[in-house]
Structures are given as C-alpha cells and as structure tokens.
Amino acid sequence: MPEDKITDPDVQQIVDDQKLANADKITKLKKMHEDERAIQRAATESPMAQDDGLNDRLHDITLALKDLGVDSKGPEDNLGATL
C-alpha cells in the first residue's frame, strides 16, 4: 500500500493553496476523485488495462479529503468487481 503522504503535485497544490477555503478545496478534490474513478473504470474496460499511476493519484486525493475531514468512499467502494 502506498505511503500515507501526498505525492501528486496537483493534489498537493490544492491542499497547500491558502487562498482556497476548505470547502473549495473539498469541492475541487471531490471533482478530481470522480474524474479519477471514471478514468479507472474506463481503463479496466480496456483489453490491456494498466495502472499507470491511477491508483496512486486516487490514493492521494483520498488522503487529502480525509485530512479535510471528508469520507471519499462512494457506493462502488463496497462492491466487488462487476461485469
């Protein structure tokens, strides 16, 4: 499992932006989380699916949201693989 430290520069930039209120950071991070999940789902439909760091970026977004007090788990997180 990846270390519990944010390594993605885009995620870190949002976390560090002191001009953004926490609510705005949460909004941006949730949007990124949704986008990354969509990319991850699309990648699994490819016959040659590779991680390409998607899980690391998603992990960083989840960590950032957790640090802001947000549970980023969605309904799909409690389900097994679907066909």
Rosetta constraint file for C-alpha pairs under 8 A:
AtomPair CA 2 CA 56 HARMONIC 7.10 0.50
AtomPair CA 2 CA 59 HARMONIC 7.74 0.50
AtomPair CA 4 CA 63 HARMONIC 7.18 0.50
AtomPair CA 5 CA 60 HARMONIC 7.30 0.50
AtomPair CA 5 CA 63 HARMONIC 7.65 0.50
AtomPair CA 6 CA 11 HARMONIC 7.37 0.50
AtomPair CA 6 CA 12 HARMONIC 6.47 0.50
AtomPair CA 6 CA 60 HARMONIC 4.97 0.50
AtomPair CA 6 CA 61 HARMONIC 7.93 0.50
AtomPair CA 6 CA 63 HARMONIC 7.03 0.50
AtomPair CA 6 CA 64 HARMONIC 7.35 0.50
AtomPair CA 7 CA 11 HARMONIC 7.94 0.50
AtomPair CA 7 CA 12 HARMONIC 7.17 0.50
AtomPair CA 7 CA 60 HARMONIC 6.75 0.50
AtomPair CA 8 CA 12 HARMONIC 6.17 0.50
AtomPair CA 8 CA 56 HARMONIC 7.98 0.50
AtomPair CA 8 CA 57 HARMONIC 6.12 0.50
AtomPair CA 8 CA 60 HARMONIC 6.52 0.50
AtomPair CA 9 CA 13 HARMONIC 5.96 0.50
AtomPair CA 10 CA 14 HARMONIC 6.59 0.50
AtomPair CA 11 CA 15 HARMONIC 6.38 0.50
AtomPair CA 11 CA 29 HARMONIC 7.45 0.50
AtomPair CA 11 CA 60 HARMONIC 6.85 0.50
AtomPair CA 11 CA 61 HARMONIC 6.26 0.50
AtomPair CA 11 CA 64 HARMONIC 7.39 0.50
AtomPair CA 12 CA 16 HARMONIC 6.02 0.50
AtomPair CA 13 CA 17 HARMONIC 6.01 0.50
AtomPair CA 14 CA 20 HARMONIC 7.91 0.50
AtomPair CA 14 CA 25 HARMONIC 6.18 0.50
AtomPair CA 14 CA 28 HARMONIC 7.76 0.50
AtomPair CA 14 CA 29 HARMONIC 7.77 0.50
AtomPair CA 15 CA 25 HARMONIC 6.78 0.50
AtomPair CA 15 CA 64 HARMONIC 6.85 0.50
AtomPair CA 20 CA 24 HARMONIC 5.85 0.50
AtomPair CA 20 CA 25 HARMONIC 6.23 0.50
AtomPair CA 21 CA 25 HARMONIC 6.36 0.50
AtomPair CA 22 CA 26 HARMONIC 6.07 0.50
AtomPair CA 22 CA 68 HARMONIC 7.06 0.50
AtomPair CA 23 CA 27 HARMONIC 6.22 0.50
AtomPair CA 24 CA 28 HARMONIC 6.23 0.50
AtomPair CA 25 CA 29 HARMONIC 6.04 0.50
AtomPair CA 26 CA 30 HARMONIC 5.92 0.50
AtomPair CA 26 CA 65 HARMONIC 6.47 0.50
AtomPair CA 26 CA 68 HARMONIC 7.23 0.50
AtomPair CA 26 CA 70 HARMONIC 7.76 0.50
AtomPair CA 27 CA 31 HARMONIC 6.27 0.50
AtomPair CA 28 CA 32 HARMONIC 6.28 0.50
AtomPair CA 29 CA 33 HARMONIC 6.02 0.50
AtomPair CA 29 CA 61 HARMONIC 6.28 0.50
AtomPair CA 29 CA 64 HARMONIC 7.67 0.50
AtomPair CA 29 CA 65 HARMONIC 6.79 0.50
AtomPair CA 30 CA 34 HARMONIC 6.20 0.50
AtomPair CA 30 CA 65 HARMONIC 7.74 0.50
AtomPair CA 30 CA 72 HARMONIC 7.49 0.50
AtomPair CA 31 CA 35 HARMONIC 6.20 0.50
AtomPair CA 32 CA 36 HARMONIC 6.05 0.50
AtomPair CA 32 CA 61 HARMONIC 7.39 0.50
AtomPair CA 33 CA 37 HARMONIC 6.15 0.50
AtomPair CA 33 CA 58 HARMONIC 6.42 0.50
AtomPair CA 33 CA 61 HARMONIC 6.29 0.50
AtomPair CA 33 CA 62 HARMONIC 7.50 0.50
AtomPair CA 33 CA 72 HARMONIC 7.95 0.50
AtomPair CA 34 CA 38 HARMONIC 6.25 0.50
AtomPair CA 35 CA 39 HARMONIC 6.25 0.50
AtomPair CA 36 CA 40 HARMONIC 6.01 0.50
AtomPair CA 36 CA 54 HARMONIC 7.03 0.50
AtomPair CA 36 CA 57 HARMONIC 7.76 0.50
AtomPair CA 36 CA 58 HARMONIC 6.30 0.50
AtomPair CA 37 CA 41 HARMONIC 6.09 0.50
AtomPair CA 37 CA 58 HARMONIC 7.57 0.50
AtomPair CA 38 CA 42 HARMONIC 6.17 0.50
AtomPair CA 39 CA 43 HARMONIC 6.06 0.50
AtomPair CA 39 CA 54 HARMONIC 8.00 0.50
AtomPair CA 40 CA 44 HARMONIC 6.37 0.50
AtomPair CA 40 CA 54 HARMONIC 6.65 0.50
AtomPair CA 40 CA 55 HARMONIC 7.98 0.50
AtomPair CA 41 CA 45 HARMONIC 6.71 0.50
AtomPair CA 42 CA 46 HARMONIC 6.86 0.50
AtomPair CA 43 CA 49 HARMONIC 5.33 0.50
AtomPair CA 43 CA 50 HARMONIC 7.13 0.50
AtomPair CA 43 CA 51 HARMONIC 7.94 0.50
AtomPair CA 44 CA 49 HARMONIC 5.38 0.50
AtomPair CA 44 CA 50 HARMONIC 7.94 0.50
AtomPair CA 45 CA 49 HARMONIC 7.15 0.50
AtomPair CA 51 CA 55 HARMONIC 6.67 0.50
AtomPair CA 53 CA 57 HARMONIC 6.37 0.50
AtomPair CA 54 CA 58 HARMONIC 6.15 0.50
AtomPair CA 55 CA 59 HARMONIC 5.96 0.50
AtomPair CA 56 CA 60 HARMONIC 6.24 0.50
AtomPair CA 57 CA 61 HARMONIC 6.28 0.50
AtomPair CA 58 CA 62 HARMONIC 6.14 0.50
AtomPair CA 59 CA 63 HARMONIC 6.16 0.50
AtomPair CA 60 CA 64 HARMONIC 6.18 0.50
AtomPair CA 61 CA 65 HARMONIC 6.19 0.50
AtomPair CA 62 CA 66 HARMONIC 6.07 0.50
AtomPair CA 62 CA 72 HARMONIC 6.10 0.50
AtomPair CA 63 CA 67 HARMONIC 6.14 0.50
AtomPair CA 64 CA 68 HARMONIC 6.40 0.50
AtomPair CA 65 CA 69 HARMONIC 6.36 0.50
AtomPair CA 65 CA 70 HARMONIC 5.11 0.50
AtomPair CA 65 CA 71 HARMONIC 6.91 0.50
AtomPair CA 65 CA 72 HARMONIC 6.60 0.50
AtomPair CA 66 CA 70 HARMONIC 5.01 0.50
AtomPair CA 66 CA 71 HARMONIC 6.04 0.50
AtomPair CA 66 CA 72 HARMONIC 7.33 0.50
AtomPair CA 73 CA 77 HARMONIC 5.96 0.50
AtomPair CA 74 CA 78 HARMONIC 7.75 0.50
AtomPair CA 75 CA 79 HARMONIC 7.27 0.50
